[in-house]
Amino acid sequence: MGLKNLLEELSRVSPNPEAEIDTILKLEFSSSLVQAKVSGLSEHEIGKLEKIVHERVSSGRPVQYILGKAIFWERIFYVNESVLIPRVETEILAEKTLEIAKEIRARRILDVGTGSGIIAITLKEELPDVKIFATDVSEKALRVAHRNAQLLNAGVTFIQCDMLSCFGENTFDIIVSNPPYVGESDPFEEYRKFEPHIALYGGEKGYEFSLKLVRQAQNRLKKRGYVIMEVNPFNVEYFVESINLKHKIYKDFNGLKRVLVIENG
Ligand code: GLN
């Protein structure tokens, strides 16, 4: 079976088969679809691709869960069904956080609901002198995050904690989060089917969790500290209306409102 047939087979379950083959090639062979199209694939590579594509088509599971790996910020992270699969939009959240952390010379940053640890670990890799803390309420997710920190040799302090309940006042320069923000009546998306409900759904409207997070962050932040969070482009206007704080919103590469920055005045 050649590349063309594999793409065809994959299109039975995938809205973007080319992107998925590209992801598999990157994760398994440090290659890419462009490279495969130019130089072709070895028999070994085709054999392995076939196996993965068959499993993807028959089970419906995303390729990242099948392979136990995903890419974020050009690094490979371990993932399983206890954590969300990293989204490329979330790189904007990490980028904005890095920018602000450098600008204010942040000393202590907290990542709330770290999941696989991608944000906390990326921040630690890019800002080795900053103390990075990360929480999650899920023990299973924290196991994944620990494993990633070990794999990438990143000194992040992980704490099992419900939101910010385990921290005292004036503790952080920045609180960053990609919280669950999907609402109960948001359109159903097939790609979320295999992911943990707790990591996706933020309440009936979707922003209830985020609202609670912003409230809890106020006194845990140092003066002039920042909350930086990923938001749902389809409910962010209602969310910011209900927090009534000075803020900025940044868009992703699809022009969708994606990152909210609040300065603690
Ligand atoms: N952006 C993700 C999605 O649309 C949701 C991630 C989240 O809830 N934080 O599926």
Residues whose N, C-alpha, C, O or C-beta is under 5 A from the ligand:
A	BS01	LIG	N178 P179 P180 Y181 V182 A199 L200
